[in-house]
Each structure stands twice: as C-alpha cells, then as structure tokens.
Amino acid sequence: MKEIVKIYVNENRDDSVEVVLTEPGESVRVVAFYVGECHLNLDYKIIHEAPNTTSEIYAYGILDGVAEKNLTMTIDFKRGSVGAEGTEKEEVVLMSNDAKSHTEPQIYCGEEKVHGVHGASVGHLNEREILYLESRGIDERTAHEMLVRAKIVAGLNKIVDQKLRAEAESKLKEFLR
C-alpha cells in the first residue's frame, strides 16, 4: 500500500493530492494532520480506474485561534473499477469559538459494484470527557492536552510505514506532550 502523509502546523497555504489507481489491486492511504492556527485550502482526490483497488483518506485537525480550513475529499469510481473500495474520514477539534472547519466529502460512482464510505466529525472537546478526567484528579489544562494528544495519536496509528510515522511524530511533537 502506498502511503502519503501531509502535515500542516500553523500554516497558510493551498495543497492538493491526486492519485490515480490504474493497476488491479492497487491501494493508497492518505493521512493528513492540520494543527494550530492554520488557513488551509486542501483538495485530496483518489481516482479508481482498475478493479479491486482500495483508497483511504484520513484527516485529523486541531484548529485554534481564527484558523480556517477548507477540505475537499473526493473518491471517483470510474467505469471498470468493479470491486473497488474507498473511505474518507475526518475528525476535527475546534479549540476556539473563532476556528472554522469546512469539509466537502465527495464520492462519484461510474461503476455499479463498488463500496464508498465517508464521514466527518467537527466540534469542541467533549465536556463530559473533561469532567470525567477532572473527577479523577486531573486538572482542566492537562485534561485538554490529553484529549488533543489522543486525537493525534489516533491519526498516527493509521500510518503503517514506521519511517513516515516517526517523521510525523517529530513534526507534531509540540502537540504530543
């Protein structure tokens, strides 16, 4: 499986990924992280042209301040991609009331027998989880840090290639304290 890892820390930029799966059984996984006060326009597209191909797009965001992120995730099943599977999933935590996250998951089906899944979760940290941690003697700031770290580690766990994972951990170290 080909892996692509994208990391944006307090960045202002446009970026895109496009992968065309042309060989039967070919697969790709894109894992993206955006953390801090980012201003991003991201466009990730996977095109399935061959049968029995697999694609996965996972995006994890921790947005703070006046951050604004626009993400379009596209899986395009072309005619002839019978048996192909595609997944698009995003989890975003808004650390301020001024941070904004816009997501547009798209799945196009030009083939009958394919399987596509998409979903996005955007919101603030779960107050019940924070209260639970506080009831166990953990202060509010540490509880916030633990929950943010858990979101990032969930994304890191999607990275199979150990070299890519180590590079991602290094770039995200300030959020993994």
MDAnalysis code that builds the backbone (N, CA, C; Angstrom):
import MDAnalysis as mda
import numpy as np

u = mda.Universe.empty(531, n_residues=177, atom_resindex=np.repeat(np.arange(177), 3), trajectory=True)
u.add_TopologyAttr("name", ["N", "CA", "C"] * 177)
u.add_TopologyAttr("resid", np.arange(1, 178))
u.add_TopologyAttr("resname", ["MET", "LYS", "GLU", "ILE", "VAL", "LYS", "ILE", "TYR", "VAL", "ASN", "GLU", "ASN", "ARG", "ASP", "ASP", "SER", "VAL", "GLU", "VAL", "VAL", "LEU", "THR", "GLU", "PRO", "GLY", "GLU", "SER", "VAL", "ARG", "VAL", "VAL", "ALA", "PHE", "TYR", "VAL", "GLY", "GLU", "CYS", "HIS", "LEU", "ASN", "LEU", "ASP", "TYR", "LYS", "ILE", "ILE", "HIS", "GLU", "ALA", "PRO", "ASN", "THR", "THR", "SER", "GLU", "ILE", "TYR", "ALA", "TYR", "GLY", "ILE", "LEU", "ASP", "GLY", "VAL", "ALA", "GLU", "LYS", "ASN", "LEU", "THR", "MET", "THR", "ILE", "ASP", "PHE", "LYS", "ARG", "GLY", "SER", "VAL", "GLY", "ALA", "GLU", "GLY", "THR", "GLU", "LYS", "GLU", "GLU", "VAL", "VAL", "LEU", "MET", "SER", "ASN", "ASP", "ALA", "LYS", "SER", "HIS", "THR", "GLU", "PRO", "GLN", "ILE", "TYR", "CYS", "GLY", "GLU", "GLU", "LYS", "VAL", "HIS", "GLY", "VAL", "HIS", "GLY", "ALA", "SER", "VAL", "GLY", "HIS", "LEU", "ASN", "GLU", "ARG", "GLU", "ILE", "LEU", "TYR", "LEU", "GLU", "SER", "ARG", "GLY", "ILE", "ASP", "GLU", "ARG", "THR", "ALA", "HIS", "GLU", "MET", "LEU", "VAL", "ARG", "ALA", "LYS", "ILE", "VAL", "ALA", "GLY", "LEU", "ASN", "LYS", "ILE", "VAL", "ASP", "GLN", "LYS", "LEU", "ARG", "ALA", "GLU", "ALA", "GLU", "SER", "LYS", "LEU", "LYS", "GLU", "PHE", "LEU", "ARG"])
u.atoms.positions = np.array([
    [0.844, -1.188, 0.000],
    [0.000, 0.000, 0.000],
    [0.884, 1.245, 0.000],
    [0.577, 2.144, -0.900],
    [1.286, 3.422, -0.932],
    [0.700, 4.315, 0.161],
    [1.577, 5.013, 0.906],
    [1.123, 5.935, 1.942],
    [1.620, 7.341, 1.647],
    [0.736, 8.301, 1.862],
    [1.074, 9.715, 1.735],
    [0.677, 10.379, 3.046],
    [1.619, 11.073, 3.680],
    [1.350, 11.762, 4.941],
    [1.575, 13.256, 4.721],
    [0.571, 14.052, 5.101],
    [0.643, 15.506, 4.971],
    [0.456, 16.121, 6.353],
    [1.322, 17.085, 6.688],
    [1.251, 17.726, 7.998],
    [1.336, 19.232, 7.819],
    [0.388, 19.928, 8.428],
    [0.341, 21.387, 8.373],
    [0.281, 21.902, 9.812],
    [1.305, 22.633, 10.235],
    [1.352, 23.193, 11.587],
    [1.401, 24.714, 11.448],
    [0.351, 25.384, 11.885],
    [0.260, 26.848, 11.828],
    [0.605, 27.376, 10.430],
    [0.088, 26.721, 9.386],
    [0.429, 27.103, 8.015],
    [-0.722, 27.806, 7.316],
    [-0.355, 28.640, 6.353],
    [-1.309, 29.307, 5.467],
    [-0.953, 28.868, 4.056],
    [-1.755, 27.980, 3.471],
    [-1.409, 27.508, 2.130],
    [-2.540, 26.728, 1.483],
    [-2.376, 26.515, 0.193],
    [-3.227, 25.631, -0.592],
    [-2.397, 24.386, -0.881],
    [-3.040, 23.225, -0.896],
    [-2.311, 21.995, -1.198],
    [-3.288, 20.975, -1.775],
    [-2.752, 20.071, -2.579],
    [-3.604, 19.038, -3.160],
    [-2.832, 17.740, -3.306],
    [-3.596, 16.666, -3.342],
    [-3.078, 15.320, -3.602],
    [-4.022, 14.703, -4.616],
    [-3.454, 14.119, -5.666],
    [-4.273, 13.358, -6.611],
    [-3.542, 12.068, -6.929],
    [-4.248, 10.965, -6.744],
    [-3.693, 9.644, -7.029],
    [-4.666, 8.920, -7.945],
    [-4.127, 8.317, -9.003],
    [-4.941, 7.522, -9.921],
    [-4.515, 6.064, -9.758],
    [-5.465, 5.220, -9.380],
    [-5.205, 3.793, -9.190],
    [-5.507, 3.071, -10.504],
    [-4.454, 2.674, -11.216],
    [-4.605, 2.114, -12.567],
    [-4.346, 0.614, -12.636],
    [-3.776, 0.044, -11.582],
    [-3.437, -1.378, -11.584],
    [-4.408, -2.158, -10.700],
    [-4.904, -3.301, -11.126],
    [-5.794, -4.106, -10.289],
    [-5.147, -4.401, -8.929],
    [-5.921, -4.204, -7.870],
    [-5.437, -4.485, -6.513],
    [-4.595, -3.381, -5.895],
    [-4.329, -2.331, -6.612],
    [-3.516, -1.221, -6.098],
    [-4.246, -0.523, -4.951],
    [-3.466, 0.043, -3.995],
    [-4.097, 0.731, -2.871],
    [-3.260, 1.931, -2.434],
    [-3.952, 2.892, -1.812],
    [-3.305, 4.097, -1.303],
    [-3.999, 4.542, -0.020],
    [-3.198, 5.095, 0.882],
    [-3.727, 5.686, 2.120],
    [-3.117, 7.080, 2.253],
    [-3.984, 8.079, 2.429],
    [-3.545, 9.445, 2.692],
    [-3.933, 9.765, 4.130],
    [-2.958, 10.218, 4.928],
    [-3.220, 10.625, 6.304],
    [-2.749, 12.070, 6.436],
    [-3.664, 12.954, 6.842],
    [-3.339, 14.374, 6.950],
    [-3.610, 14.876, 8.360],
    [-2.742, 15.791, 8.804],
    [-2.899, 16.459, 10.091],
    [-2.811, 17.960, 9.858],
    [-3.700, 18.715, 10.487],
    [-3.573, 20.173, 10.478],
    [-3.834, 20.620, 11.901],
    [-2.849, 21.341, 12.434],
    [-2.901, 21.722, 13.847],
    [-2.498, 23.184, 14.005],
    [-3.115, 23.838, 14.989],
    [-2.781, 25.212, 15.300],
    [-3.671, 26.192, 14.573],
    [-3.120, 27.378, 14.334],
    [-3.862, 28.443, 13.674],
    [-3.539, 28.426, 12.183],
    [-4.167, 27.481, 11.496],
    [-3.939, 27.270, 10.058],
    [-4.985, 28.004, 9.227],
    [-4.595, 28.337, 8.011],
    [-5.528, 28.831, 6.992],
    [-5.230, 28.003, 5.747],
    [-6.078, 27.002, 5.505],
    [-5.769, 25.985, 4.501],
    [-6.918, 25.786, 3.516],
    [-6.544, 25.518, 2.278],
    [-7.462, 25.035, 1.250],
    [-6.854, 23.748, 0.730],
    [-7.489, 22.628, 1.049],
    [-6.940, 21.315, 0.717],
    [-7.891, 20.573, -0.209],
    [-7.305, 19.894, -1.176],
    [-8.092, 19.126, -2.145],
    [-7.410, 17.773, -2.333],
    [-8.038, 16.714, -1.827],
    [-7.490, 15.364, -1.926],
    [-8.415, 14.535, -2.795],
    [-7.840, 13.929, -3.855],
    [-8.660, 13.183, -4.812],
    [-7.997, 11.848, -5.127],
    [-8.806, 10.785, -5.059],
    [-8.367, 9.447, -5.450],
    [-9.295, 8.989, -6.568],
    [-8.688, 8.576, -7.684],
    [-9.451, 8.111, -8.840],
    [-9.198, 6.613, -9.012],
    [-10.273, 5.839, -8.955],
    [-10.199, 4.387, -9.137],
    [-10.514, 4.061, -10.593],
    [-9.516, 3.560, -11.322],
    [-9.744, 3.153, -12.710],
    [-9.705, 1.643, -12.887],
    [-9.035, 0.941, -11.971],
    [-8.848, -0.508, -12.098],
    [-9.715, -1.246, -11.074],
    [-9.970, -2.531, -11.314],
    [-10.780, -3.307, -10.368],
    [-10.029, -3.602, -9.072],
    [-10.831, -3.804, -8.014],
    [-10.334, -4.250, -6.710],
    [-9.275, -3.324, -6.118],
    [-9.394, -2.033, -6.372],
    [-8.486, -1.058, -5.789],
    [-9.057, -0.561, -4.461],
    [-8.184, -0.003, -3.629],
    [-8.595, 0.468, -2.305],
    [-7.976, 1.830, -2.042],
    [-8.786, 2.744, -1.513],
    [-8.259, 4.050, -1.115],
    [-8.806, 4.426, 0.256],
    [-7.966, 5.133, 1.000],
    [-8.348, 5.630, 2.321],
    [-7.804, 7.036, 2.466],
    [-8.662, 7.960, 2.894],
    [-8.241, 9.312, 3.227],
    [-8.672, 9.555, 4.665],
    [-7.697, 9.850, 5.538],
    [-7.963, 10.153, 6.937],
    [-7.393, 11.539, 7.239],
    [-8.202, 12.414, 7.811],
    [-7.758, 13.762, 8.141],
    [-8.061, 14.038, 9.610],
    [-7.080, 14.615, 10.306],
    [-7.191, 14.919, 11.734],
    [-6.793, 16.371, 11.953],
    [-7.690, 17.160, 12.562],
    [-7.403, 18.569, 12.767],
    [-7.597, 19.004, 14.204],
    [-6.702, 19.871, 14.652],
    [-6.819, 20.572, 15.921],
    [-6.662, 22.042, 15.564],
    [-7.787, 22.760, 15.441],
    [-7.758, 24.135, 14.956],
    [-7.964, 25.114, 16.100],
    [-7.117, 26.155, 16.143],
    [-7.130, 27.115, 17.244],
    [-7.193, 28.539, 16.694],
    [-7.439, 29.484, 17.573],
    [-7.454, 30.896, 17.196],
    [-8.509, 31.159, 16.139],
    [-8.104, 31.854, 15.075],
    [-9.022, 32.165, 13.972],
    [-8.714, 31.280, 12.764],
    [-8.310, 30.058, 13.034],
    [-7.988, 29.098, 11.965],
    [-9.196, 28.890, 11.063],
    [-8.894, 28.626, 9.799],
    [-9.950, 28.261, 8.855],
    [-9.391, 27.235, 7.876],
    [-10.094, 26.115, 7.794],
    [-9.660, 25.019, 6.929],
    [-10.798, 24.646, 6.003],
    [-10.486, 24.542, 4.708],
    [-11.424, 24.047, 3.698],
    [-10.827, 22.773, 3.128],
    [-11.563, 21.692, 3.206],
    [-11.080, 20.403, 2.718],
    [-12.116, 19.775, 1.802],
    [-11.670, 19.416, 0.599],
    [-12.491, 18.620, -0.309],
    [-11.814, 17.262, -0.448],
    [-12.542, 16.206, -0.111],
    [-12.055, 14.831, -0.267],
    [-12.922, 14.182, -1.338],
    [-12.279, 13.640, -2.371],
    [-13.030, 13.050, -3.484],
    [-12.540, 11.637, -3.762],
    [-13.488, 10.721, -3.854],
    [-13.228, 9.377, -4.360],
    [-14.059, 9.244, -5.626],
    [-13.397, 8.900, -6.718],
    [-14.063, 8.812, -8.015],
    [-13.898, 7.388, -8.558],
    [-15.000, 6.628, -8.531],
    [-15.012, 5.260, -9.053],
    [-15.377, 5.312, -10.532],
    [-14.400, 5.114, -11.398],
    [-14.626, 5.144, -12.840],
    [-15.158, 3.790, -13.322],
    [-15.786, 3.783, -14.493],
    [-16.247, 2.533, -15.091],
    [-15.052, 1.596, -15.219],
    [-15.246, 0.362, -14.804],
    [-14.165, -0.627, -14.830],
    [-13.515, -0.847, -13.473],
    [-13.927, -0.075, -12.461],
    [-13.322, -0.213, -11.131],
    [-14.127, -1.149, -10.226],
    [-14.772, -2.138, -10.816],
    [-15.599, -3.071, -10.062],
    [-14.807, -3.661, -8.892],
    [-15.464, -3.754, -7.733],
    [-14.830, -4.299, -6.535],
    [-13.965, -3.300, -5.788],
    [-13.908, -2.054, -6.243],
    [-13.093, -1.036, -5.570],
    [-13.762, -0.575, -4.283],
    [-12.930, -0.147, -3.339],
    [-13.419, 0.371, -2.060],
    [-12.709, 1.671, -1.736],
    [-13.472, 2.623, -1.178],
    [-12.885, 3.902, -0.798],
    [-13.476, 4.412, 0.504],
    [-12.619, 5.029, 1.325],
    [-13.032, 5.576, 2.615],
    [-12.504, 7.000, 2.750],
    [-13.356, 7.902, 3.225],
    [-12.969, 9.271, 3.565],
    [-13.464, 9.542, 4.984],
    [-12.548, 9.894, 5.894],
    [-12.959, 10.197, 7.271],
    [-12.155, 11.367, 7.803],
    [-12.825, 12.227, 8.526],
    [-12.169, 13.391, 9.119],
    [-12.659, 13.594, 10.540],
    [-11.732, 13.962, 11.431],
    [-12.053, 14.341, 12.806],
    [-11.357, 15.657, 13.104],
    [-12.144, 16.662, 13.508],
    [-11.597, 17.985, 13.784],
    [-12.058, 18.440, 15.160],
    [-11.110, 18.964, 15.941],
    [-11.417, 19.576, 17.228],
    [-11.190, 21.076, 17.079],
    [-12.218, 21.846, 17.411],
    [-12.121, 23.307, 17.393],
    [-11.760, 23.761, 18.800],
    [-10.572, 24.352, 18.939],
    [-10.096, 24.766, 20.257],
    [-10.545, 26.176, 20.612],
    [-11.126, 26.908, 19.656],
    [-11.662, 28.240, 19.942],
    [-12.989, 28.393, 19.213],
    [-13.776, 29.344, 19.678],
    [-15.069, 29.598, 19.029],
    [-14.909, 30.283, 17.681],
    [-13.728, 30.832, 17.403],
    [-13.493, 31.529, 16.145],
    [-12.915, 30.626, 15.053],
    [-12.480, 29.423, 15.402],
    [-11.920, 28.491, 14.411],
    [-13.048, 27.922, 13.557],
    [-12.746, 27.733, 12.266],
    [-13.762, 27.225, 11.334],
    [-13.210, 26.060, 10.526],
    [-14.063, 25.065, 10.327],
    [-13.707, 23.901, 9.530],
    [-14.814, 23.646, 8.519],
    [-14.440, 23.638, 7.244],
    [-15.396, 23.357, 6.165],
    [-14.912, 22.097, 5.448],
    [-15.812, 21.131, 5.320],
    [-15.442, 19.862, 4.698],
    [-16.474, 19.489, 3.645],
    [-15.973, 19.006, 2.522],
    [-16.849, 18.557, 1.448],
    [-16.393, 17.174, 0.988],
    [-16.969, 16.116, 1.585],
    [-16.637, 14.763, 1.109],
    [-17.465, 14.444, -0.132],
    [-16.804, 13.925, -1.161],
    [-17.494, 13.606, -2.413],
    [-17.157, 12.188, -2.838],
    [-18.177, 11.468, -3.293],
    [-17.980, 10.143, -3.872],
    [-18.749, 10.097, -5.190],
    [-18.018, 9.799, -6.266],
    [-18.627, 9.666, -7.586],
    [-18.585, 8.192, -7.996],
    [-19.693, 7.700, -8.512],
    [-19.786, 6.283, -8.873],
    [-20.134, 6.112, -10.344],
    [-19.143, 5.738, -11.124],
    [-19.371, 5.396, -12.520],
    [-19.399, 3.895, -12.718],
    [-19.345, 3.173, -11.606],
    [-19.351, 1.701, -11.624],
    [-20.361, 1.233, -10.589],
    [-21.025, 0.121, -10.882],
    [-22.090, -0.387, -10.017],
    [-21.585, -1.042, -8.729],
    [-20.627, -1.929, -8.850],
    [-20.240, -2.775, -7.711],
    [-18.984, -2.228, -7.037],
    [-19.172, -1.130, -6.307],
    [-18.092, -0.503, -5.542],
    [-18.627, -0.196, -4.145],
    [-17.710, 0.144, -3.234],
    [-18.116, 0.460, -1.865],
    [-17.399, 1.732, -1.424],
    [-18.174, 2.775, -1.142],
    [-17.596, 4.036, -0.688],
    [-18.211, 4.478, 0.620],
    [-17.367, 4.965, 1.525],
    [-17.806, 5.420, 2.846],
    [-17.186, 6.779, 3.119],
    [-17.991, 7.691, 3.670],
    [-17.410, 8.967, 4.072],
    [-18.073, 9.457, 5.348],
    [-17.317, 10.267, 6.110],
    [-17.849, 10.827, 7.340],
    [-16.931, 11.897, 7.873],
    [-17.516, 12.817, 8.634],
    [-16.736, 13.885, 9.251],
    [-17.328, 14.191, 10.620],
    [-16.439, 14.477, 11.558],
    [-16.830, 14.865, 12.908],
    [-16.086, 16.153, 13.243],
    [-16.843, 17.212, 13.542],
    [-16.252, 18.511, 13.853],
    [-16.918, 19.043, 15.103],
    [-16.109, 19.517, 16.063],
    [-16.681, 20.102, 17.265],
    [-15.607, 20.406, 18.297],
    [-16.075, 20.870, 19.429],
    [-15.180, 21.187, 20.538],
    [-14.904, 19.925, 21.342],
    [-13.948, 20.005, 22.237],
    [-13.667, 18.864, 23.108],
    [-14.918, 18.508, 23.895],
    [-15.093, 17.235, 24.162],
    [-16.259, 16.729, 24.875],
    [-16.170, 17.113, 26.348],
    [-17.116, 17.929, 26.791],
    [-17.110, 18.399, 28.184],
    [-17.260, 17.248, 29.183],
    [-18.026, 16.228, 28.823],
    [-18.180, 15.083, 29.726],
    [-16.849, 14.362, 29.937],
    [-16.072, 14.239, 28.864],
    [-14.757, 13.606, 28.990],
    [-13.841, 14.448, 29.874],
    [-13.898, 15.762, 29.710],
    [-13.080, 16.656, 30.541],
    [-13.498, 16.535, 32.003],
    [-14.809, 16.567, 32.270],
    [-15.305, 16.437, 33.651],
    [-14.920, 15.091, 34.261],
    [-14.978, 14.049, 33.453],
    [-14.580, 12.725, 33.950],
    [-13.119, 12.746, 34.379],
    [-12.258, 13.282, 33.539],
    [-10.830, 13.340, 33.884],
    [-10.593, 14.206, 35.114],
    [-11.337, 15.322, 35.217],
    [-11.201, 16.183, 36.394],
    [-11.660, 15.451, 37.656],
    [-12.689, 14.620, 37.525],
    [-13.166, 13.871, 38.696],
    [-12.142, 12.832, 39.161],
    [-11.171, 12.554, 38.315],
    [-10.099, 11.619, 38.654],
    [-8.831, 12.357, 39.093],
    [-8.976, 13.668, 39.367],
    [-7.854, 14.430, 39.896],
    [-6.970, 15.093, 38.858],
    [-7.395, 15.101, 37.613],
    [-6.598, 15.715, 36.538],
    [-7.114, 17.129, 36.320],
    [-6.208, 18.108, 36.295],
    [-6.637, 19.492, 36.110],
    [-7.141, 19.707, 34.681],
    [-7.894, 20.789, 34.482],
    [-8.551, 21.033, 33.197],
    [-7.550, 21.154, 32.044],
    [-6.459, 21.872, 32.250],
    [-5.473, 22.043, 31.175],
    [-4.878, 20.699, 30.759],
    [-4.518, 19.874, 31.732],
    [-3.959, 18.559, 31.421],
    [-4.991, 17.687, 30.720],
    [-6.257, 17.783, 31.150],
    [-7.328, 17.018, 30.505],
    [-7.450, 17.411, 29.032],
    [-7.402, 18.718, 28.745],
    [-7.451, 19.188, 27.358],
    [-6.279, 18.617, 26.565],
    [-5.070, 18.703, 27.134],
    [-3.872, 18.204, 26.452],
    [-3.975, 16.705, 26.177],
    [-4.495, 15.959, 27.137],
    [-4.629, 14.505, 26.964],
    [-5.598, 14.179, 25.821],
    [-6.719, 14.888, 25.763],
    [-7.714, 14.613, 24.728],
    [-7.211, 15.012, 23.344],
    [-6.486, 16.123, 23.257],
    [-5.897, 16.533, 21.976],
    [-4.867, 15.498, 21.548],
    [-4.024, 15.093, 22.477],
    [-2.997, 14.086, 22.177],
    [-3.647, 12.789, 21.670],
    [-4.746, 12.390, 22.289],
    [-5.431, 11.154, 21.881],
    [-5.917, 11.245, 20.431],
    [-6.403, 12.418, 20.019],
    [-6.856, 12.589, 18.630],
    [-5.687, 12.442, 17.657],
    [-4.554, 13.051, 18.002],
    [-3.387, 12.986, 17.127],
    [-2.825, 11.570, 17.072],
    [-2.769, 10.902, 18.216],
    [-2.251, 9.535, 18.249],
    [-3.153, 8.604, 17.431],
    [-4.455, 8.838, 17.451],
    [-5.373, 8.028, 16.625],
    [-4.990, 8.141, 15.152],
    [-4.631, 9.337, 14.713],
    [-4.183, 9.524, 13.339],
    [-2.838, 8.879, 13.077],
    [-1.917, 9.043, 14.011],
    [-0.595, 8.424, 13.861],
    [-0.709, 6.909, 13.731],
    [-1.670, 6.330, 14.422],
    [-1.863, 4.877, 14.357],
    [-2.332, 4.400, 12.989],
    [-2.794, 5.305, 12.144],
    [-3.192, 4.945, 10.775],
    [-1.988, 4.801, 9.852],
    [-0.821, 5.317, 10.284],
    [0.378, 5.294, 9.447],
    [1.110, 3.978, 9.676],
    [1.221, 3.162, 8.647],
    [1.852, 1.846, 8.746],
    [3.370, 1.942, 8.632],
    [3.858, 2.732, 7.688],
    [5.298, 2.877, 7.451],
    [5.947, 3.566, 8.658],
    [6.840, 2.859, 9.347],
    [7.430, 3.369, 10.583],
    [8.277, 4.626, 10.365],
    [8.930, 4.738, 9.225],
    [9.723, 5.935, 8.937],
    [8.800, 7.147, 8.788],
    [7.706, 6.992, 8.035],
    [6.742, 8.078, 7.882],
    [6.112, 8.448, 9.220],
    [5.831, 7.437, 10.030],
    [5.237, 7.706, 11.348],
    [6.199, 8.492, 12.222],
    [7.478, 8.106, 12.239],
    [8.476, 8.813, 13.045],
    [8.609, 10.269, 12.590],
    [8.592, 10.499, 11.274],
    [8.656, 11.862, 10.752],
    [7.430, 12.667, 11.196],
    [6.258, 12.046, 11.147],
    [5.032, 12.723, 11.570],
    [5.083, 13.042, 13.061],
    [5.527, 12.091, 13.868],
    [5.634, 12.331, 15.309],
    [6.580, 13.494, 15.593],
    [7.681, 13.565, 14.869],
    [8.652, 14.645, 15.057],
    [8.019, 16.006, 14.747],
    [7.277, 16.095, 13.652],
    [6.654, 17.361, 13.268],
    [5.521, 17.760, 14.208],
    [4.885, 16.775, 14.840],
    [3.744, 17.043, 15.721],
    [4.120, 17.019, 17.199],
    [5.427, 16.958, 17.505],
    [5.868, 16.741, 18.884],
    [5.307, 17.750, 19.889],
    [5.158, 19.009, 19.479],
    [4.645, 20.003, 20.439],
    [3.207, 19.709, 20.862],
    [2.481, 18.946, 20.054],
    [1.104, 18.600, 20.388],
    [0.995, 17.231, 21.063],
    [2.131, 16.552, 21.236],
    [2.138, 15.220, 21.828],
    [2.733, 15.210, 23.238],
    [2.890, 16.358, 23.842],
    [3.473, 16.433, 25.187],
    [2.635, 15.725, 26.199],
])
